Amino acid sequence: MKFSTMKQGYNRYEVDAKISELTQTIEDLELKLRLYKTKNEALVANQEELITSYNELKQTLQIKEKAQEDLTKFALKEANAVIDTAQRNAEFIVNEAFVSARLILLEVSRLGGTTNELKGQIKERIEQLASLVEDIKDFPTIDEERLK
């Protein structure tokens, strides 16, 4: 930047115009600086709010994750207890079924023996009845006696 020179120094009008221009530039820059400072303060406040919200959410998430982990452990424990109980009940039911089946087989076996015994007795009676029928055939009938 160069100013024209005059008798007693620089051209006053050029210097005044330049000072005016520089003053305006300084005022514009000061205004921009104030706007940037205000914007920066708002952003810092917003950042602090976001950090607070983030920390609250993080804490809530940790609490919920812990609750979920505890619930999962409890559910697994309960499921294992139900499975153990079911297995014991199943073993009891199976053992009871084996005992019942064994008793039924013993009863069937006893009935089979009784059936064979009764079969033998019936066979003997049938033979006795057959013998009696044969003996009855040998008896003269009333009509035969009259005919003689």
Secondary structure, 3 states (H helix, E strand, C coil): CCCCEECCEECHHHHHHHHHHHHHHHHHHHHHHHHHHHHHHHHHHHHHHHHHHHHHHHHHHHHHHHHHHHHHHHHHHHHHHHHHHHHHHHHHHHHHHHHHHHHHHHHHHHHHHHHHHHHHHHHHHHHHHHHHHHHHHHCCCHHHHHHC
